[in-house]
Amino acid sequence: MSDHLRAFFAVELPADARARAAESIERLAAVARSGVRWMAPETLHLTLKFLGEIREDDVARVRERARAKLAPEHPFDVGLAGYGAFPNAREARALWVGVREGASSLARLARKLDAAARAIGAPREHRPFEPHLTLGRLRDPLRVELERAAPPEPVAWTVSEVVLFESRLSQSGARHVPLARFPLGAASELEAADFAPEP
């Protein structure tokens, strides 16, 4: 049995955001030719830091580092809108919905988690963080006329926690199992509890 696992930090989507994302997949599928592997709505998330293969023994260490880094953060609003492709729509390998609100806050969380991951030797991120919700991946580059797709319905929600996930791969696809949850604003909640008056 392997003593390694695939892990990543991400923001989960609430039910209404998943429903809107599923609609966006249908709209993009109408203009994209075959060859796109669309994501299952229940697996959709906003990735903040991909750790890759890590030792099971390292989970506790990175969990505690992440908890310390994220504790001072506070909940914030995120909004999704607009399609995009990596590296571009002419040679797309991934199709996504962008973040129109809360991008700077997500980027700050990503930087903190990148720093926390150094405790277990995870490589640093050198590319600028560009928050997005991946909807589909392509094995071969494909030109996708994104402008022909009906625009995604805007959706927004409040991000109140970050989740450390394990990604378990199988023939039926990936299953994401939460390993730890990190509430934002935990430091101020703790401070308020510490100084709460006696009943």
C-alpha positions in Angstrom: 0.0 0.0 0.0 1.4 3.4 -1.0 2.3 5.8 1.7 1.8 8.8 -0.7 -1.4 10.6 -1.7 -2.3 13.4 -4.2 -3.4 16.5 -2.4 -4.5 20.1 -3.1 -5.9 23.1 -1.3 -9.2 24.6 -2.8 -12.4 26.5 -2.2 -15.5 24.4 -2.4 -18.5 25.6 -4.4 -22.0 25.9 -2.9 -24.9 24.1 -4.6 -26.1 27.1 -6.6 -22.6 27.8 -8.0 -22.3 24.1 -9.0 -25.6 24.4 -10.8 -24.5 27.5 -12.7 -21.2 25.8 -13.6 -23.1 22.8 -14.9 -25.1 25.1 -17.1 -21.9 26.7 -18.3 -20.6 23.2 -19.3 -23.7 22.6 -21.4 -23.3 26.0 -23.1 -19.6 25.4 -23.9 -20.3 21.9 -25.1 -22.6 23.3 -27.7 -19.7 25.1 -29.4 -16.7 22.8 -28.6 -16.1 19.8 -30.8 -15.6 16.4 -29.4 -12.4 15.7 -27.4 -13.2 17.7 -24.3 -13.3 15.8 -21.0 -15.9 17.8 -19.0 -15.6 17.9 -15.2 -18.3 16.3 -13.1 -20.2 19.2 -11.3 -19.7 17.5 -7.9 -15.9 17.7 -8.3 -15.7 21.4 -9.3 -13.6 23.6 -7.0 -11.3 26.7 -7.1 -7.8 25.4 -6.7 -5.5 27.5 -4.6 -2.4 25.2 -4.3 -1.8 21.8 -5.9 0.6 19.8 -3.8 0.9 16.8 -6.0 2.1 13.5 -4.5 3.0 14.0 -0.8 3.8 11.6 2.0 1.0 10.7 4.4 3.4 11.7 7.2 3.5 15.2 5.7 -0.2 15.8 6.0 -0.2 16.9 9.6 2.7 19.3 9.1 1.2 21.0 6.1 -2.1 21.1 7.8 -0.8 22.9 10.8 1.2 25.4 8.7 -1.8 26.1 6.6 -4.0 26.6 9.7 -1.5 29.2 11.0 -1.3 31.0 7.7 -5.0 31.2 7.1 -6.2 32.0 10.7 -5.8 35.8 10.3 -7.9 35.8 7.1 -11.5 36.8 7.0 -14.5 35.6 4.8 -14.9 37.4 1.5 -17.2 37.3 -1.5 -16.3 35.6 -4.8 -18.1 36.0 -8.1 -17.8 34.0 -11.3 -18.3 35.3 -14.8 -16.8 35.0 -18.3 -15.2 32.1 -20.2 -11.6 31.6 -20.9 -9.1 29.0 -22.1 -5.5 28.0 -21.3 -3.2 28.8 -23.0 -5.6 30.5 -25.3 -8.8 29.8 -27.3 -6.9 29.0 -30.5 -5.1 26.1 -28.9 -7.2 25.3 -25.9 -6.1 22.6 -23.5 -8.5 23.7 -20.6 -11.8 25.6 -20.6 -12.8 27.6 -17.6 -15.0 30.3 -16.0 -13.2 33.3 -14.6 -13.4 35.1 -11.3 -14.7 38.6 -11.5 -14.9 39.4 -7.8 -12.6 38.3 -5.0 -9.6 37.5 -7.3 -7.1 39.4 -5.1 -8.4 37.7 -2.0 -8.0 34.3 -3.6 -4.5 35.2 -4.8 -3.6 36.2 -1.2 -4.7 32.8 0.1 -2.8 31.1 -2.7 0.4 32.9 -1.7 0.0 31.9 1.9 -0.7 28.3 1.1 2.3 28.3 -1.3 4.4 29.4 1.7 2.9 26.8 4.0 3.6 24.0 1.5 7.3 24.8 1.6 7.4 23.1 5.0 7.0 19.7 3.2 9.3 20.6 0.3 6.5 21.3 -2.3 7.8 23.4 -5.2 7.1 27.1 -5.2 4.7 28.6 -7.7 6.5 30.9 -10.2 3.6 31.7 -12.5 1.2 34.5 -11.5 -1.9 33.0 -9.8 -5.0 33.3 -12.0 -8.1 32.2 -10.2 -10.5 30.2 -12.4 -12.9 27.3 -12.3 -11.9 24.6 -14.7 -14.8 23.1 -16.6 -13.1 20.9 -19.2 -9.8 19.5 -20.3 -8.5 18.5 -23.7 -6.0 15.9 -24.6 -5.1 17.7 -27.9 -5.1 21.4 -28.5 -8.4 22.6 -30.0 -9.7 26.0 -31.3 -12.8 26.9 -29.3 -15.0 29.8 -30.4 -15.9 30.9 -26.9 -17.7 34.0 -28.1 -20.3 31.7 -29.7 -21.3 30.2 -26.4 -24.2 31.7 -24.4 -22.5 33.6 -21.6 -22.4 32.0 -18.2 -25.0 33.1 -15.6 -23.2 35.2 -13.0 -23.0 33.6 -9.5 -21.5 34.8 -6.2 -21.1 33.5 -2.7 -19.1 34.1 0.5 -15.9 32.1 0.9 -15.6 31.2 4.6 -13.2 28.3 4.5 -10.4 26.5 2.6 -10.3 22.7 2.3 -7.3 20.4 2.0 -8.4 17.6 -0.4 -7.0 14.2 -1.3 -7.6 13.3 -4.9 -8.3 9.6 -5.3 -8.1 8.5 -9.0 -10.0 5.6 -10.4 -11.3 4.5 -13.8 -14.5 6.3 -13.2 -12.7 9.6 -12.5 -11.3 11.5 -9.5 -13.0 11.6 -6.1 -12.0 14.4 -3.8 -11.9 13.5 -0.1 -11.6 16.4 2.5 -8.6 15.9 4.8 -9.0 19.2 6.7 -11.0 22.3 6.8 -9.7 25.8 7.6 -12.3 28.4 8.7 -11.4 31.9 7.7 -11.5 34.3 10.6 -10.5 31.6 13.0 -8.0 33.9 14.8 -10.5 36.6 15.5 -13.1 34.1 16.6 -10.5 32.6 19.0 -9.6 36.0 20.3 -13.3 36.9 20.9 -13.7 33.6 22.7 -10.6 34.2 24.8 -11.9 37.6 26.0 -15.6 36.8 26.3 -17.0 38.0 29.6 -18.0 35.4 32.1 -21.8 34.6 32.0 
